[in-house]
Every structure is written in structure tokens, then in C-alpha cells.
């Protein structure tokens, strides 16, 4: 199932998604539209298995609260957007960022010039910390689908959350752009 196109979303959601897409590379756009939450979870499990085998475990649980919050957000917003899978534009960037920072290869193979294993590990930690911080600052969405659907003001808040999440991802993608171009061309 492909994600909602910008034309299918209400104004604020549409503007945020169009702005986000305009800053993506064509390869990123193609990759993101095809990413599902289930794929992302498989990727996270594979990363954890890889870390475990190398005895280099990082606390990946920090990202799980973000995934849960975004899944709840999607469930709420889908009620009044009347669309599905628009969160592919969240799952895709998360997956790419995790793979860029912690590929299935040995980390030393994906270090960029001047980057050390310590700075690489710290940047991955910072990414996981950012996801945890975002999730801690999101409201609880579960059970409020119909409340959100009926209030235009609350929908405006949801549009702001959507816009902020997309903006975070575009900035994170560009920060790690040098690594992503190395890995994904």
C-alpha cells in the first residue's frame, strides 16, 4: 500500500508533506514511500542482533516509545484524514537514519573521513536520545481518535506535530547526508 500523496491530505498536513518532499532526493522519496512499520521493526531487530553478536549493544529501546507514539498519532490522524500509511514518511527516514548510523557492516567500514568510532557511536546514541526525547514530549493519542477528528483546533496541533516530525527528519537526514550518500549512493 502506498502512502498518501500530498494532494490527498488536508491543508496543514499537505503543506508539511510537500515541504518535506521538496527537500528529499529522488532515491529517498522512493525508499520512504515503500517503508512500513513492520519493515522498520524488522530492521531494528536485525540491528539489535548484529549488535548482540559483536557485543556492542546500544539501548535500542529508546526508539520504541517513539514508534509507539507515532503509531498512535497515525491511528488518530487517519480517522479524519481518511487515508492510510501516510506514516511511511516517518518510518522511511527512521529506517534510513538507523541504517546509516549502524549498518550491518562493521562500523569502521562506514566511518566518513575524519570520523572516529567514538564519534560514530556518540552520533548514534544522540539519534536514539532524540527519538526518546520526542516521544516523551508527545501527548498520549490512543483513545482520542474521535475527539481529535471533531476539533479543528486540535487538528491544527496535530498538523504542527506532523510538521515538526518531518522537519526533524529532514534535518537529521542532512546531518548524516555524507554517510547516507556513502552507503546508499
Phi and psi restraints in degrees (value plus and minus 20) as a CYANA .aco file:
   2 UNK   PHI    -106.5   -66.5
   2 UNK   PSI     133.8   173.8
   3 UNK   PHI     -92.8   -52.8
   3 UNK   PSI     145.5   185.5
   4 UNK   PHI     -81.5   -41.5
   4 UNK   PSI     120.5   160.5
   5 UNK   PHI    -104.4   -64.4
   5 UNK   PSI     140.2   180.2
   6 UNK   PHI     -76.1   -36.1
   6 UNK   PSI     -54.1   -14.1
   7 UNK   PHI     -86.4   -46.4
   7 UNK   PSI     -41.9    -1.9
   8 UNK   PHI    -106.0   -66.0
   8 UNK   PSI     -28.6    11.4
   9 UNK   PHI    -119.5   -79.5
   9 UNK   PSI     131.7   171.7
  10 UNK   PHI     -81.7   -41.7
  10 UNK   PSI     145.4   185.4
  11 UNK   PHI     -64.8   -24.8
  11 UNK   PSI     -79.5   -39.5
  12 UNK   PHI     -83.6   -43.6
  12 UNK   PSI     -61.7   -21.7
  13 UNK   PHI     -85.3   -45.3
  13 UNK   PSI     -60.8   -20.8
  14 UNK   PHI     -83.2   -43.2
  14 UNK   PSI     -67.7   -27.7
  15 UNK   PHI     -80.9   -40.9
  15 UNK   PSI     -64.4   -24.4
  16 UNK   PHI     -83.3   -43.3
  16 UNK   PSI     -63.1   -23.1
  17 UNK   PHI     -88.7   -48.7
  17 UNK   PSI     -60.7   -20.7
  18 UNK   PHI     -82.0   -42.0
  18 UNK   PSI     -62.5   -22.5
  19 UNK   PHI     -82.9   -42.9
  19 UNK   PSI     -61.9   -21.9
  20 UNK   PHI     -83.3   -43.3
  20 UNK   PSI     -70.4   -30.4
  21 UNK   PHI     -81.4   -41.4
  21 UNK   PSI     -54.9   -14.9
  22 UNK   PHI     -85.8   -45.8
  22 UNK   PSI     -38.9     1.1
  23 UNK   PHI    -120.9   -80.9
  23 UNK   PSI     -17.4    22.6
  24 UNK   PHI    -111.0   -71.0
  24 UNK   PSI     131.9   171.9
  25 UNK   PHI     -98.4   -58.4
  25 UNK   PSI     132.7   172.7
  26 UNK   PHI     -75.3   -35.3
  26 UNK   PSI     -58.2   -18.2
  27 UNK   PHI     -86.0   -46.0
  27 UNK   PSI     -56.5   -16.5
  28 UNK   PHI     -86.6   -46.6
  28 UNK   PSI     -65.5   -25.5
  29 UNK   PHI     -78.4   -38.4
  29 UNK   PSI     -65.1   -25.1
  30 UNK   PHI     -83.9   -43.9
  30 UNK   PSI     -62.3   -22.3
  31 UNK   PHI     -87.2   -47.2
  31 UNK   PSI     -61.5   -21.5
  32 UNK   PHI     -88.1   -48.1
  32 UNK   PSI     -61.3   -21.3
  33 UNK   PHI     -86.3   -46.3
  33 UNK   PSI     -36.9     3.1
  34 UNK   PHI    -120.1   -80.1
  34 UNK   PSI     -19.5    20.5
  35 UNK   PHI    -112.7   -72.7
  35 UNK   PSI     113.8   153.8
  36 UNK   PHI    -133.7   -93.7
  36 UNK   PSI     145.5   185.5
  37 UNK   PHI     -82.4   -42.4
  37 UNK   PSI     -60.3   -20.3
  38 UNK   PHI     -80.8   -40.8
  38 UNK   PSI     -62.3   -22.3
  39 UNK   PHI     -81.3   -41.3
  39 UNK   PSI     -62.6   -22.6
  40 UNK   PHI     -82.6   -42.6
  40 UNK   PSI     -62.3   -22.3
  41 UNK   PHI     -84.1   -44.1
  41 UNK   PSI     -58.1   -18.1
  42 UNK   PHI     -83.8   -43.8
  42 UNK   PSI     -61.3   -21.3
  43 UNK   PHI     -81.4   -41.4
  43 UNK   PSI     -64.0   -24.0
  44 UNK   PHI     -82.8   -42.8
  44 UNK   PSI     -62.6   -22.6
  45 UNK   PHI     -82.7   -42.7
  45 UNK   PSI     -60.2   -20.2
  46 UNK   PHI     -85.4   -45.4
  46 UNK   PSI     -60.5   -20.5
  47 UNK   PHI     -83.0   -43.0
  47 UNK   PSI     -63.7   -23.7
  48 UNK   PHI     -83.0   -43.0
  48 UNK   PSI     -61.3   -21.3
  49 UNK   PHI     -83.2   -43.2
  49 UNK   PSI     -61.4   -21.4
  50 UNK   PHI     -83.1   -43.1
  50 UNK   PSI     -64.0   -24.0
  51 UNK   PHI     -82.8   -42.8
  51 UNK   PSI     -63.7   -23.7
  52 UNK   PHI     -80.3   -40.3
  52 UNK   PSI     -63.8   -23.8
  53 UNK   PHI     -86.2   -46.2
  53 UNK   PSI     -48.4    -8.4
  54 UNK   PHI    -116.2   -76.2
  54 UNK   PSI     -17.6    22.4
  55 UNK   PHI      35.8    75.8
  55 UNK   PSI      22.3    62.3
  56 UNK   PHI    -149.0  -109.0
  56 UNK   PSI      26.6    66.6
  57 UNK   PHI     -84.7   -44.7
  57 UNK   PSI     114.3   154.3
  58 UNK   PHI    -136.8   -96.8
  58 UNK   PSI     132.4   172.4
  59 UNK   PHI     -95.3   -55.3
  59 UNK   PSI      66.3   106.3
  60 UNK   PHI     -92.3   -52.3
  60 UNK   PSI     -35.4     4.6
  61 UNK   PHI     -79.1   -39.1
  61 UNK   PSI     -39.6     0.4
  62 UNK   PHI     -80.8   -40.8
  62 UNK   PSI     -47.4    -7.4
  63 UNK   PHI    -107.2   -67.2
  63 UNK   PSI     -39.8     0.2
  64 UNK   PHI     -84.4   -44.4
  64 UNK   PSI     -56.8   -16.8
  65 UNK   PHI     -86.5   -46.5
  65 UNK   PSI     -53.3   -13.3
  66 UNK   PHI     -85.3   -45.3
  66 UNK   PSI     -65.6   -25.6
  67 UNK   PHI     -80.8   -40.8
  67 UNK   PSI     -62.4   -22.4
  68 UNK   PHI     -84.7   -44.7
  68 UNK   PSI     -64.4   -24.4
  69 UNK   PHI     -82.7   -42.7
  69 UNK   PSI     -61.5   -21.5
  70 UNK   PHI     -90.3   -50.3
  70 UNK   PSI     -54.4   -14.4
  71 UNK   PHI     -84.4   -44.4
  71 UNK   PSI     -62.6   -22.6
  72 UNK   PHI     -83.6   -43.6
  72 UNK   PSI     -62.3   -22.3
  73 UNK   PHI     -76.6   -36.6
  73 UNK   PSI     -67.8   -27.8
  74 UNK   PHI     -80.8   -40.8
  74 UNK   PSI     -62.1   -22.1
  75 UNK   PHI     -82.0   -42.0
  75 UNK   PSI     -58.9   -18.9
  76 UNK   PHI     -90.1   -50.1
  76 UNK   PSI     -68.8   -28.8
  77 UNK   PHI     -89.4   -49.4
  77 UNK   PSI     -54.4   -14.4
  78 UNK   PHI     -80.2   -40.2
  78 UNK   PSI     -46.9    -6.9
  79 UNK   PHI     -81.6   -41.6
  79 UNK   PSI     -67.5   -27.5
  80 UNK   PHI    -117.5   -77.5
  80 UNK   PSI     -33.5     6.5
  81 UNK   PHI    -100.7   -60.7
  81 UNK   PSI     -43.4    -3.4
  82 UNK   PHI      35.8    75.8
  82 UNK   PSI      25.8    65.8
  83 UNK   PHI    -166.5  -126.5
  83 UNK   PSI     143.4   183.4
  84 UNK   PHI    -148.8  -108.8
  84 UNK   PSI     140.5   180.5
  85 UNK   PHI      41.7    81.7
  85 UNK   PSI       1.3    41.3
  86 UNK   PHI     -88.9   -48.9
  86 UNK   PSI     -37.1     2.9
  87 UNK   PHI     -94.1   -54.1
  87 UNK   PSI     -21.2    18.8
  88 UNK   PHI     -76.5   -36.5
  88 UNK   PSI     -47.7    -7.7
  89 UNK   PHI     -96.3   -56.3
  89 UNK   PSI     -23.5    16.5
  90 UNK   PHI    -125.5   -85.5
  90 UNK   PSI     -68.3   -28.3
  91 UNK   PHI     -81.1   -41.1
  91 UNK   PSI     -60.6   -20.6
  92 UNK   PHI     -80.7   -40.7
  92 UNK   PSI     -72.2   -32.2
  93 UNK   PHI     -81.6   -41.6
  93 UNK   PSI     -58.6   -18.6
  94 UNK   PHI     -80.2   -40.2
  94 UNK   PSI     -67.9   -27.9
  95 UNK   PHI     -80.4   -40.4
  95 UNK   PSI     -66.8   -26.8
  96 UNK   PHI     -83.0   -43.0
  96 UNK   PSI     -64.0   -24.0
  97 UNK   PHI     -82.8   -42.8
  97 UNK   PSI     -61.2   -21.2
  98 UNK   PHI     -85.4   -45.4
  98 UNK   PSI     -62.1   -22.1
  99 UNK   PHI     -89.4   -49.4
  99 UNK   PSI     -55.3   -15.3
 100 UNK   PHI     -85.0   -45.0
 100 UNK   PSI     -62.6   -22.6
 101 UNK   PHI    -103.9   -63.9
 101 UNK   PSI     -42.5    -2.5
 102 UNK   PHI    -166.7  -126.7
 102 UNK   PSI      58.2    98.2
 103 UNK   PHI     -97.0   -57.0
 103 UNK   PSI     153.3   193.3
 104 UNK   PHI     -91.1   -51.1
 104 UNK   PSI     -31.4     8.6
 105 UNK   PHI    -102.2   -62.2
 105 UNK   PSI     146.0   186.0
 106 UNK   PHI     -81.1   -41.1
 106 UNK   PSI     114.4   154.4
 107 UNK   PHI     -74.4   -34.4
 107 UNK   PSI     -52.3   -12.3
 108 UNK   PHI     -82.7   -42.7
 108 UNK   PSI     -43.6    -3.6
 109 UNK   PHI     -97.2   -57.2
 109 UNK   PSI     -38.7     1.3
 110 UNK   PHI    -131.9   -91.9
 110 UNK   PSI      -6.3    33.7
 111 UNK   PHI     -91.7   -51.7
 111 UNK   PSI     117.5   157.5
 112 UNK   PHI    -104.8   -64.8
 112 UNK   PSI     142.4   182.4
 113 UNK   PHI     -74.4   -34.4
 113 UNK   PSI     110.8   150.8
 114 UNK   PHI      65.8   105.8
 114 UNK   PSI     -26.2    13.8
 115 UNK   PHI    -112.7   -72.7
 115 UNK   PSI     117.4   157.4
 116 UNK   PHI    -125.0   -85.0
 116 UNK   PSI     143.9   183.9
 117 UNK   PHI     -79.1   -39.1
 117 UNK   PSI     -54.8   -14.8
 118 UNK   PHI     -86.0   -46.0
 118 UNK   PSI     -66.7   -26.7
 119 UNK   PHI     -87.0   -47.0
 119 UNK   PSI     -55.1   -15.1
 120 UNK   PHI     -82.5   -42.5
 120 UNK   PSI     -67.7   -27.7
 121 UNK   PHI     -83.6   -43.6
 121 UNK   PSI     -61.5   -21.5
 122 UNK   PHI     -84.2   -44.2
 122 UNK   PSI     -58.4   -18.4
 123 UNK   PHI     -89.6   -49.6
 123 UNK   PSI     -54.8   -14.8
 124 UNK   PHI     -86.5   -46.5
 124 UNK   PSI     -63.3   -23.3
 125 UNK   PHI     -79.7   -39.7
 125 UNK   PSI     -63.2   -23.2
 126 UNK   PHI     -82.8   -42.8
 126 UNK   PSI     -58.4   -18.4
 127 UNK   PHI     -83.7   -43.7
 127 UNK   PSI     -67.0   -27.0
 128 UNK   PHI     -83.4   -43.4
 128 UNK   PSI     -59.7   -19.7
 129 UNK   PHI     -82.5   -42.5
 129 UNK   PSI     -59.7   -19.7
 130 UNK   PHI     -83.0   -43.0
 130 UNK   PSI     -63.7   -23.7
 131 UNK   PHI     -82.6   -42.6
 131 UNK   PSI     -59.8   -19.8
 132 UNK   PHI     -84.5   -44.5
 132 UNK   PSI     -64.0   -24.0
 133 UNK   PHI     -83.1   -43.1
 133 UNK   PSI     -62.2   -22.2
 134 UNK   PHI     -79.5   -39.5
 134 UNK   PSI     -68.0   -28.0
 135 UNK   PHI     -84.3   -44.3
 135 UNK   PSI     -54.9   -14.9
 136 UNK   PHI     -87.3   -47.3
 136 UNK   PSI     -41.3    -1.3
 137 UNK   PHI    -123.5   -83.5
 137 UNK   PSI     -18.1    21.9
 138 UNK   PHI    -109.5   -69.5
 138 UNK   PSI     124.6   164.6
 139 UNK   PHI     -91.7   -51.7
 139 UNK   PSI     147.8   187.8
 140 UNK   PHI    -100.9   -60.9
 140 UNK   PSI     102.8   142.8
 141 UNK   PHI    -116.9   -76.9
 141 UNK   PSI     -49.1    -9.1
 142 UNK   PHI     -75.4   -35.4
 142 UNK   PSI     110.4   150.4
 143 UNK   PHI      68.1   108.1
 143 UNK   PSI     -22.4    17.6
 144 UNK   PHI    -132.0   -92.0
 144 UNK   PSI      -4.0    36.0
 145 UNK   PHI     -70.9   -30.9
 145 UNK   PSI     -69.9   -29.9
 146 UNK   PHI     -96.3   -56.3
 146 UNK   PSI     -49.4    -9.4
 147 UNK   PHI     -84.6   -44.6
 147 UNK   PSI     -67.2   -27.2
 148 UNK   PHI     -84.4   -44.4
 148 UNK   PSI     -58.2   -18.2
 149 UNK   PHI     -85.2   -45.2
 149 UNK   PSI     -47.7    -7.7
 150 UNK   PHI    -110.5   -70.5
 150 UNK   PSI     -35.7     4.3
 151 UNK   PHI    -130.8   -90.8
 151 UNK   PSI      95.7   135.7
 152 UNK   PHI     -83.1   -43.1
 152 UNK   PSI     -55.9   -15.9
 153 UNK   PHI     -86.8   -46.8
 153 UNK   PSI     -62.0   -22.0
 154 UNK   PHI     -88.1   -48.1
 154 UNK   PSI     -55.7   -15.7
 155 UNK   PHI     -81.7   -41.7
 155 UNK   PSI     -55.2   -15.2
 156 UNK   PHI     -82.7   -42.7
 156 UNK   PSI     -58.8   -18.8
 157 UNK   PHI     -84.5   -44.5
 157 UNK   PSI     -62.5   -22.5
 158 UNK   PHI     -83.2   -43.2
 158 UNK   PSI     -56.9   -16.9
 159 UNK   PHI     -82.0   -42.0
 159 UNK   PSI     -60.7   -20.7
 160 UNK   PHI     -84.4   -44.4
 160 UNK   PSI     -61.3   -21.3
 161 UNK   PHI     -81.4   -41.4
 161 UNK   PSI     -66.7   -26.7
 162 UNK   PHI     -78.0   -38.0
 162 UNK   PSI     -67.6   -27.6
 163 UNK   PHI     -81.9   -41.9
 163 UNK   PSI     -63.6   -23.6
 164 UNK   PHI     -84.8   -44.8
 164 UNK   PSI     -60.2   -20.2
 165 UNK   PHI     -83.9   -43.9
 165 UNK   PSI     -64.5   -24.5
 166 UNK   PHI     -84.7   -44.7
 166 UNK   PSI     -60.4   -20.4
 167 UNK   PHI     -84.6   -44.6
 167 UNK   PSI     -61.7   -21.7
 168 UNK   PHI     -76.7   -36.7
 168 UNK   PSI     -65.7   -25.7
 169 UNK   PHI     -87.5   -47.5
 169 UNK   PSI     -59.4   -19.4
 170 UNK   PHI     -86.5   -46.5
 170 UNK   PSI     -58.3   -18.3
 171 UNK   PHI     -87.3   -47.3
 171 UNK   PSI     -62.4   -22.4
 172 UNK   PHI     -84.3   -44.3
 172 UNK   PSI     -61.4   -21.4
 173 UNK   PHI     -80.6   -40.6
 173 UNK   PSI     -61.6   -21.6
 174 UNK   PHI     -92.8   -52.8
 174 UNK   PSI     -51.5   -11.5
 175 UNK   PHI     -82.6   -42.6
 175 UNK   PSI     -62.6   -22.6
 176 UNK   PHI    -113.6   -73.6
 176 UNK   PSI      -7.7    32.3
 177 UNK   PHI     -76.6   -36.6
 177 UNK   PSI     -59.5   -19.5
 178 UNK   PHI     -80.5   -40.5
 178 UNK   PSI     -62.2   -22.2
 179 UNK   PHI     -90.2   -50.2
 179 UNK   PSI     -59.0   -19.0
 180 UNK   PHI     -88.2   -48.2
 180 UNK   PSI     -56.0   -16.0
 181 UNK   PHI     -89.2   -49.2
 181 UNK   PSI     -50.9   -10.9
 182 UNK   PHI     -85.0   -45.0
 182 UNK   PSI     -62.7   -22.7
 183 UNK   PHI    -105.6   -65.6
 183 UNK   PSI     -57.9   -17.9
 184 UNK   PHI    -136.6   -96.6
 184 UNK   PSI     -15.6    24.4
